[in-house]
Amino acid sequence: MHIHVSSQNGEVKYWIEPEIELAQNIGFSEKQLNEVKHFILKHKNEITDAWIKHFNS
């Protein structure tokens, strides 16, 4: 399970399971990476539910 985040600066991919972990970074600063990771931590349940709903439909 993973999530992609895109911006005008680039794209980042984080694994969500088994742990939140950076998989790929193209163009994001360390500060931006920390902000994305914090957002994922805060919304992990919602992201996981949406991922399951999308891929199990």
N, C-alpha and C positions, 0 to 999 in steps of 0.2 A: 504494500500500500504506500503510495507516494502522492506528492502534490507538486505542481509546477507553479511558479510565480513569475510573471513577465512584467517588465517595465521598459521605459525608453532606454534604460541603462543596460538591459540584458535580460537574462533568464536564470532562474535558480530552481533546483529540484531538491526536495527533502524527502527522505524516507520517513514514514509515519510509524510503521511497525517493523520490527518489534520495539524500536526506540526512535525518537525524532533525531535524525542524523542527516547532515548535509551529504547529498549524493553528487551534485554538480553545481558549479557556479560559473557563469559567464557574465562578467561585468558588474556584479554587485560589490559594494564596499563592505568592509567588516561591520560597520554600523548598520547598514541595510540588512545584512545577514542576521544580525542580532534582533533587529526589529521583526523580520519575517519569522524567525524561530519563536520569538515571544508571542506573536500572533497565533502561530500554530499551537503552541502550548495552551494558550487561553481558549482556543476554539477547537481543540482536538476532537472532542466528542461530536460536534457538529460536522466537522470535516470527515470524520470516520463514517458517520451515518450517511452523509451525502455520497461518499465514495461507494459504500456498500449498495445503496439504492441505485446508483448509476450503473455499476458493473454487474449487479445481480438481476437487472431487469431484462 
